[in-house]
């Protein structure tokens, strides 16, 4: 691979999904991308945002052509940071630009790991991602798990992979409700987030005095309707509340009222919502899938600040809920661990310095011979 050069001032062109700033469709990936754009200027980088509309990672010809045209208009030697959702499915748009631009791709979740893909679709996306990541000059991953997954999937031929984990902002301790019954799930209403199996597990512990708030929206209205119907069918309409998408102070209020954060994802490269809960001292109950154990971490005494259950065992999720609801000593222990973990969480400044360092290496690297 030939790296273009020489590089100019500290300027980065951030190529982002078209809806990255849509308050009606918040996501961890969008929040991360926006934080990158917000924080890099304090480290001496001028950021030019380029949201590109399209059904990423499988856009139509018009969106692909728009991306290719954008890259073609950027000056020679420019440093370009592309969100992986945009870049990894369209290597044909990257290849002409790689000879004259300094390209980096930020991978949140490998494309083939999205839940519900047909095997042939997953294989096709995997191959296109491999081709894309072998075209660019640097890769950034948002967790150690994602970095390992990328290396395992795409093997030799990859450029350097740098891990820049999400951070958290300091937050006050949550006041909660009665210390037990206020459950909170913050996740987009998509099959990958596991709401259906969470609903079924909650139905199995309906004798306990809990309520649960689902915060999040989603692009699949039909699936969300099915989920609401399932809640009705199981007689939980008075106990599970759908609050819709929330950001800012409205979202913070939901965290402040939580006793336990729950997330039953089928796939999760990290889980920023988990660290957001822990930043408020709220213990978590989650499936131990992909990058979730990395995000949850441990308290200074080695204790896990929550309950992690195998993703393929519904009975384990039910048992964990029963433990939380029925064992005051377990709640006390888990809450203490969450308070300990709170003090150890990485701040966003760590992410921005790591990412800025990777971009600086890309900017100043000599052209390949």
Secondary structure, 3 states (H helix, E strand, C coil): CCCCCCCCCCEEEEEEECCCCCHHHCCHHHHHHHHHHHHHHHHCCEEEEEEECCCCCCCCHHHHHHHHHHHHHCCCCCEEEEEHHHHCCCHHHHHCCCCCCEEEEEECCCHHHCCCCCHHHHHHHHHHHHHHHCCCCEEEECCHHHHHHHHHHHCCCCCCEEECCCCECCCCCCCCCCCCCEEEEECCCCHHHCHHHHHHHHHHCCCCCCEEEEECCCCCHHHHHHHHHHHHHCCCCCCEEEEECCCHHHHHHHHHCCCEEEECCCCCCCCHHHHHHHCCCCEEEEECCCCHHHHHCCCCCCCCCEEEECCCCHHHHHHHHHHHHHCHHHHHHHHHHHHHHHCCCCEHHHHHHHHHHHHHHHHHCCCCC
